Amino acid sequence: MSLGAIVGILVLGWAVSLANGEKVAVARPDAASLAGQLLVATPEMNDPRFTHTVIYMIHHDPDGAMGLVVNRPFKEVPIALLMDRLGMGGHGVGGVIRLHYGGPVEPGRAFILHTTDYATEGTQVIRGGIAVTGHPEILRAIGAGKGPRRALLALGYAGWAPGQLESEIRAGVWVTVPADPALVFGDNYNEKWERAMARRKIDL
């Protein structure tokens, strides 16, 4: 897919979200919630969309679950270009931002996972120093050097109906491990799955 096509999809997704006043559906995690943890695909996972994926869970309750894949980057895009296409004006904004495959659901919808040293409209703190923002104003802060210390832009998300994720975990295709900013935002993407699985062994 060309850069222009990717930017067009991303901008359309953000424009629709803004027009509808959408917010990220994030529940406050409780003791039974997987929100704030990593969901790691085991070797038994036979769905190619999720093979060797590491997913940061941003929502989990009896109504369903939602997470963002954090180890499948695919393109870098100039921040100023995104802002110009959004009609926000990219003047004075520099740098690029790496796009990630966040999951197969709503691939045009964008989310930014980031450290909690930054917040703007619609920012939801999840757990352990990690938050998620769906409003594109965060791009201006990142491009101006005033954004969060670490950030990851995901297109699309992984979603599960009520009880579906629990069933898949019982079937052995997923395991859960603790998350932290170093693993979520690290640049060694080829090692994230191995590091996450190693964390599972430590927990055992």
JOJO-V5266 format. One record per residue. N is the residue number from 1. SS is DSSP state (~ for helix, > for strand, _ for the rest). OMEGA is omega as a letter, one per 20 degrees, with the letter a starting at -180 (none if undefined). BURIAL is 1 if it has 24 or more other ideal C-beta (glycine too) atoms within 12 Angstrom, else 0. Layout:
N|SS|OMEGA|BURIAL / N|SS|OMEGA|BURIAL
This chain:
1|_|a|0 / 2|_|r|0 / 3|~|a|0 / 4|~|r|0 / 5|~|r|0 / 6|~|r|1 / 7|~|r|1 / 8|~|r|0 / 9|~|a|1 / 10|~|a|1 / 11|~|r|1 / 12|~|r|1 / 13|~|r|1 / 14|~|r|1 / 15|~|r|1 / 16|~|r|0 / 17|~|a|1 / 18|~|a|0 / 19|~|a|0 / 20|~|a|0 / 21|_|a|0 / 22|_|r|0 / 23|_|r|0 / 24|_|a|1 / 25|_|a|1 / 26|_|r|1 / 27|_|r|1 / 28|_|a|0 / 29|_|r|1 / 30|_|a|0 / 31|_|a|0 / 32|_|a|0 / 33|_|r|1 / 34|_|r|1 / 35|_|a|1 / 36|_|r|1 / 37|>|r|1 / 38|>|r|1 / 39|>|a|1 / 40|>|r|1 / 41|>|r|1 / 42|_|r|1 / 43|_|r|0 / 44|_|r|0 / 45|_|a|1 / 46|_|r|0 / 47|_|a|0 / 48|_|r|0 / 49|_|a|0 / 50|_|r|1 / 51|_|r|0 / 52|_|r|1 / 53|_|r|1 / 54|>|a|1 / 55|>|r|1 / 56|>|a|1 / 57|>|r|1 / 58|>|r|1 / 59|>|r|1 / 60|>|r|1 / 61|>|a|1 / 62|_|a|0 / 63|_|r|0 / 64|>|a|1 / 65|>|a|1 / 66|>|r|1 / 67|>|a|1 / 68|>|r|1 / 69|>|a|1 / 70|_|a|1 / 71|_|r|1 / 72|_|r|1 / 73|>|r|1 / 74|>|a|0 / 75|>|r|1 / 76|>|a|0 / 77|>|r|1 / 78|>|a|1 / 79|~|a|1 / 80|~|r|1 / 81|~|r|1 / 82|~|a|1 / 83|~|r|1 / 84|~|a|0 / 85|~|r|1 / 86|_|a|1 / 87|_|a|0 / 88|_|a|1 / 89|_|a|0 / 90|_|a|1 / 91|_|r|0 / 92|_|a|0 / 93|_|a|1 / 94|_|r|0 / 95|_|r|1 / 96|>|r|0 / 97|>|a|1 / 98|>|r|1 / 99|>|r|1 / 100|>|r|1 / 101|>|a|1 / 102|_|a|1 / 103|_|a|1 / 104|_|a|1 / 105|>|r|1 / 106|>|a|1 / 107|>|r|1 / 108|>|a|1 / 109|>|a|1 / 110|>|r|1 / 111|>|r|1 / 112|>|r|1 / 113|>|a|1 / 114|>|r|1 / 115|>|a|1 / 116|_|r|0 / 117|_|r|0 / 118|_|r|1 / 119|_|r|0 / 120|_|a|1 / 121|_|r|0 / 122|_|r|1 / 123|_|r|1 / 124|>|r|1 / 125|>|a|1 / 126|>|a|1 / 127|>|r|1 / 128|_|r|1 / 129|_|a|0 / 130|>|r|1 / 131|>|r|1 / 132|>|r|1 / 133|>|r|1 / 134|_|a|1 / 135|_|a|1 / 136|_|r|1 / 137|~|r|1 / 138|~|r|1 / 139|~|a|1 / 140|~|a|1 / 141|~|r|1 / 142|~|a|1 / 143|~|r|1 / 144|_|r|0 / 145|_|a|0 / 146|_|a|0 / 147|_|r|1 / 148|_|a|1 / 149|_|r|0 / 150|_|a|1 / 151|>|r|1 / 152|>|a|1 / 153|>|a|1 / 154|>|r|1 / 155|>|a|1 / 156|>|r|1 / 157|>|r|1 / 158|>|a|1 / 159|>|a|1 / 160|>|r|1 / 161|_|r|0 / 162|_|r|0 / 163|_|a|0 / 164|~|a|0 / 165|~|r|1 / 166|~|r|0 / 167|~|a|0 / 168|~|r|1 / 169|~|r|1 / 170|~|r|0 / 171|_|r|0 / 172|_|a|0 / 173|_|r|1 / 174|>|r|1 / 175|>|r|1 / 176|>|r|1 / 177|>|r|1 / 178|>|r|1 / 179|_|r|1 / 180|_|a|0 / 181|~|a|1 / 182|~|r|0 / 183|~|a|1 / 184|~|a|1 / 185|~|a|1 / 186|_|a|0 / 187|_|r|0 / 188|_|a|0 / 189|~|a|1 / 190|~|a|0 / 191|~|a|0 / 192|~|a|1 / 193|~|r|1 / 194|~|r|0 / 195|~|r|1 / 196|~|r|1 / 197|~|r|1 / 198|~|r|0 / 199|~|r|1 / 200|~|a|0 / 201|~|r|0 / 202|~|a|0 / 203|~|r|0 / 204|_|none|0
